[in-house]
């Protein structure tokens, strides 16, 4: 049985209860597989990128038919704002049905709204939600949803991945997080890849069966990953890297340098580099 996430951010807990470690987050519109109806409140689920955790049942629209209907609809993703309201009607004064974080998925069943008199675009996009509600989002907040890797020249795709990671700049650190409401190190790099249609392992390590393969750190190029004990970062080129860190004074997504002479050099990490990985 499958389900669709119907909460802006659905926590995936390490145990079937709220007072434990958050393992991950599934975002609005994602489809999960139900592995076990564990308790009345928490079910064990597996995401489409093969990560498992216990989801609050209240965050899900459950049932294969609902999932099939949702999967059949064309999608867009919230990308150009940290969060956005889904309005009940196409105007800023309307009631907000929900507020969605960057990375959330909505269904697009109609073209952009147009003014009935001038027939010019109003800037609003009609969207459908997993629970069947209809709403409106500013068209400029949305972008293409990719369920397969983008077919781009390597250099261009590498730059897109780096630029996507930078969208999370200034986000605070949250263990298990993967949205602008809070994100951890592997959440940052996995979301940068996922938003470009590439599914990588969600934790800070190389795992067989996932597409990131080990490379020599001396051969790193932009968008390759840097691994440290319990930590991962994305290399940006020119000895810069972006990561989400809980270190006091950084407290979230920052850019640091491998150059000891740079003002943003962080001396405790380069000496702990255990390896590098690449999708390319």
C-alpha positions as CSV (number, residue, x, y, z in Angstrom):
1,X,0.0,0.0,0.0
2,X,1.1,3.5,-0.7
3,X,0.3,7.0,0.5
4,X,0.8,10.7,-0.5
5,X,2.3,13.2,2.0
6,X,-0.4,15.7,2.8
7,X,1.5,17.9,5.3
8,X,4.0,20.6,4.4
9,X,6.7,18.7,6.2
10,X,6.2,15.1,7.3
11,X,8.7,14.1,9.9
12,X,10.1,10.5,9.5
13,X,11.0,9.4,13.0
14,X,13.6,6.8,14.0
15,X,10.9,5.2,16.3
16,X,7.1,5.1,16.1
17,X,6.7,8.0,18.6
18,X,7.3,11.8,18.6
19,X,9.9,11.9,21.4
20,X,12.8,10.3,19.5
21,X,15.4,11.2,16.8
22,X,14.1,12.6,13.5
23,X,15.6,10.4,10.8
24,X,14.3,12.4,7.8
25,X,11.5,14.5,6.4
26,X,9.2,13.8,3.5
27,X,7.8,16.9,1.8
28,X,4.3,17.7,0.6
29,X,3.2,15.7,-2.5
30,X,5.9,13.0,-2.2
31,X,4.7,9.4,-2.5
32,X,5.7,6.8,0.2
33,X,5.3,3.1,0.5
34,X,3.6,1.8,3.7
35,X,5.8,-1.0,5.1
36,X,4.0,-1.5,8.4
37,X,1.0,-0.2,10.2
38,X,3.0,0.0,13.3
39,X,0.8,1.9,15.8
40,X,-2.4,3.9,15.4
41,X,-0.4,7.1,15.1
42,X,2.8,6.1,13.3
43,X,3.4,3.9,10.3
44,X,6.7,2.7,8.9
45,X,7.2,4.0,5.4
46,X,9.8,4.0,2.6
47,X,10.3,7.1,0.4
48,X,10.8,6.9,-3.3
49,X,14.5,7.5,-2.7
50,X,14.6,4.3,-0.5
51,X,14.8,5.9,3.0
52,X,12.7,4.5,5.8
53,X,11.2,6.0,8.9
54,X,8.0,6.3,11.0
55,X,5.5,8.8,9.6
56,X,2.6,10.3,11.5
57,X,-0.5,8.8,10.0
58,X,-2.1,12.3,10.2
59,X,0.3,13.5,7.5
60,X,-0.7,11.0,4.9
61,X,-3.5,10.4,2.3
62,X,-3.5,6.6,2.3
63,X,-4.6,4.2,-0.4
64,X,-3.3,3.0,-3.8
65,X,-6.1,4.6,-5.7
66,X,-5.4,8.0,-4.3
67,X,-1.7,7.5,-5.1
68,X,-2.5,6.4,-8.7
69,X,-4.7,9.4,-9.2
70,X,-2.0,11.7,-7.8
71,X,0.8,10.1,-9.8
72,X,-1.1,10.6,-13.0
73,X,-1.3,14.3,-12.7
74,X,1.4,16.7,-14.1
75,X,3.6,18.2,-11.3
76,X,5.5,21.3,-10.4
77,X,7.7,21.9,-7.5
78,X,8.0,24.9,-5.2
79,X,11.5,26.2,-6.0
80,X,11.8,30.0,-6.2
81,X,10.7,30.9,-2.6
82,X,11.6,29.4,0.7
83,X,7.9,28.8,1.3
84,X,4.7,29.8,-0.4
85,X,1.0,30.0,0.4
86,X,-1.6,28.0,-1.6
87,X,-4.5,30.4,-1.7
88,X,-8.2,29.5,-1.9
89,X,-8.7,31.9,-4.8
90,X,-6.2,33.7,-7.1
91,X,-5.6,36.8,-5.0
92,X,-3.2,37.7,-2.2
93,X,-6.1,38.5,0.2
94,X,-7.5,35.0,-0.1
95,X,-7.5,32.4,2.7
96,X,-4.3,30.3,2.6
97,X,-5.2,26.6,2.4
98,X,-1.7,25.6,3.4
99,X,1.9,26.9,3.3
100,X,4.4,24.8,1.4
101,X,8.2,24.7,1.7
102,X,10.7,24.7,-1.2
103,X,10.8,21.2,-2.5
104,X,7.1,20.5,-2.0
105,X,5.2,19.1,-5.0
106,X,1.8,20.2,-6.4
107,X,-0.2,19.0,-9.3
108,X,-1.0,21.3,-12.2
109,X,-4.2,20.5,-13.9
110,X,-5.0,23.8,-15.7
111,X,-3.0,26.5,-17.4
112,X,-2.0,29.7,-15.7
113,X,-4.9,32.0,-14.8
114,X,-5.8,34.7,-17.3
115,X,-7.8,37.9,-16.8
116,X,-11.3,37.3,-18.4
117,X,-11.3,40.7,-20.0
118,X,-7.7,41.3,-21.2
119,X,-6.9,37.5,-21.4
120,X,-3.4,38.3,-20.1
121,X,-1.8,36.0,-17.4
122,X,-2.6,37.1,-13.9
123,X,0.5,35.5,-12.4
124,X,-1.5,32.8,-10.7
125,X,-1.3,29.0,-11.3
126,X,-4.2,26.7,-10.4
127,X,-3.0,23.6,-8.5
128,X,-4.5,20.4,-7.1
129,X,-3.5,19.0,-3.7
130,X,-3.3,15.4,-2.6
131,X,-6.4,15.6,-0.5
132,X,-8.4,16.8,-3.5
133,X,-8.5,20.5,-2.6
134,X,-8.0,23.1,-5.4
135,X,-5.9,26.2,-4.8
136,X,-3.7,28.9,-6.4
137,X,0.0,29.6,-6.2
138,X,2.0,32.4,-7.8
139,X,3.3,31.0,-11.1
140,X,6.7,32.5,-10.4
141,X,7.1,30.4,-7.2
142,X,7.0,27.1,-9.2
143,X,9.3,25.3,-11.5
144,X,9.6,22.0,-13.4
145,X,9.4,18.8,-11.4
146,X,12.0,16.2,-12.5
147,X,11.6,12.4,-11.8
148,X,14.7,11.6,-13.9
149,X,18.1,13.2,-14.2
150,X,18.3,16.3,-16.4
151,X,19.8,15.7,-19.8
152,X,22.3,18.5,-19.8
153,X,26.0,18.9,-20.6
154,X,28.0,17.8,-17.6
155,X,29.4,21.3,-16.8
156,X,25.9,22.8,-17.0
157,X,24.4,20.1,-14.8
158,X,27.2,20.5,-12.2
159,X,26.5,24.2,-12.0
160,X,22.8,23.6,-11.6
161,X,23.4,21.3,-8.7
162,X,25.6,23.8,-7.0
163,X,23.1,26.6,-7.6
164,X,20.3,24.5,-6.2
165,X,22.3,23.8,-3.0
166,X,22.9,27.6,-2.7
167,X,19.1,28.1,-2.6
168,X,19.2,26.9,1.0
169,X,21.7,29.6,2.1
170,X,21.0,30.9,5.6
171,X,18.8,27.9,6.5
172,X,19.4,26.9,10.1
173,X,20.6,23.4,11.0
174,X,18.0,20.8,11.8
175,X,18.9,17.1,12.4
176,X,17.0,15.1,9.9
177,X,15.7,18.2,8.1
178,X,15.6,18.9,4.4
179,X,13.7,22.1,3.8
180,X,14.3,25.9,4.4
181,X,12.6,25.4,7.8
182,X,15.7,23.5,8.8
183,X,18.2,21.2,7.0
184,X,21.1,18.9,7.9
185,X,24.2,18.1,5.9
186,X,22.9,15.1,3.9
187,X,19.5,16.7,3.6
188,X,21.1,19.6,1.8
189,X,23.1,17.6,-0.8
190,X,20.3,15.0,-1.3
191,X,17.8,17.8,-2.0
192,X,20.1,19.6,-4.4
193,X,20.3,16.4,-6.4
194,X,16.6,15.4,-6.0
195,X,15.4,18.7,-7.3
196,X,17.4,18.0,-10.5
197,X,15.9,14.5,-10.8
198,X,18.8,12.5,-9.3
199,X,18.2,10.2,-6.3
200,X,21.2,9.7,-4.0
201,X,21.6,8.2,-0.6
202,X,20.1,10.4,2.1
203,X,22.9,9.9,4.7
204,X,26.4,11.1,5.0
205,X,28.2,8.1,3.5
206,X,28.7,6.2,0.3
207,X,26.3,3.2,0.0
208,X,26.5,0.5,-2.6
209,X,23.5,0.5,-5.0
210,X,23.2,4.3,-5.0
211,X,24.8,6.4,-7.8
212,X,27.5,8.3,-6.0
213,X,30.8,6.5,-6.5
214,X,34.1,7.1,-4.8
215,X,36.7,9.3,-6.5
216,X,40.1,10.7,-5.6
217,X,39.6,14.0,-3.6
218,X,42.3,15.5,-5.8
219,X,40.0,15.1,-8.8
220,X,36.9,16.8,-7.3
221,X,34.8,19.0,-9.6
222,X,31.8,21.3,-8.7
223,X,28.8,19.3,-7.4
224,X,31.0,16.3,-6.2
225,X,30.6,15.4,-2.6
226,X,33.1,15.5,0.2
227,X,32.8,13.0,3.1
228,X,33.9,13.5,6.7
229,X,33.1,11.3,9.7
230,X,29.3,11.8,10.0
231,X,29.3,14.7,7.7
232,X,29.0,15.5,4.0
233,X,29.4,18.7,1.9
234,X,29.2,19.7,-1.8
235,X,32.3,20.9,-3.5
236,X,31.7,24.2,-5.4
237,X,35.1,24.6,-7.1
238,X,38.0,26.9,-6.4
239,X,38.4,25.2,-3.0
240,X,35.0,26.3,-1.8
241,X,32.3,23.9,-0.4
242,X,28.8,24.3,0.9
243,X,27.4,22.4,3.8
244,X,24.9,22.5,6.6
245,X,26.6,22.3,10.0
246,X,25.6,22.4,13.6
247,X,28.9,23.9,14.6
248,X,28.4,26.8,16.9
249,X,29.0,30.1,15.0
250,X,27.8,28.6,11.7
251,X,24.5,27.0,12.8
252,X,23.3,26.0,9.3
253,X,24.1,26.3,5.7
254,X,27.4,28.1,5.0
255,X,30.2,28.2,2.4
256,X,33.7,27.4,3.6
257,X,37.1,27.1,2.0
258,X,39.8,24.5,1.8
259,X,42.4,27.3,1.5
260,X,44.1,27.9,4.8
261,X,44.7,31.5,3.8
262,X,41.0,32.2,3.1
263,X,38.9,34.1,5.7
264,X,36.2,31.4,5.5
265,X,38.7,28.5,6.1
266,X,37.5,26.0,8.7
267,X,40.6,24.2,10.0
268,X,38.9,21.3,11.7
269,X,37.3,19.8,8.5
270,X,40.0,19.4,5.8
271,X,42.2,17.2,8.0
272,X,39.2,14.9,8.6
273,X,38.3,14.4,4.9
274,X,37.7,10.7,4.5
275,X,36.9,10.7,0.8
276,X,35.0,12.1,-2.1
277,X,32.2,10.9,-4.4
278,X,30.7,11.8,-7.7
279,X,27.5,11.1,-9.7
280,X,29.4,11.8,-12.9
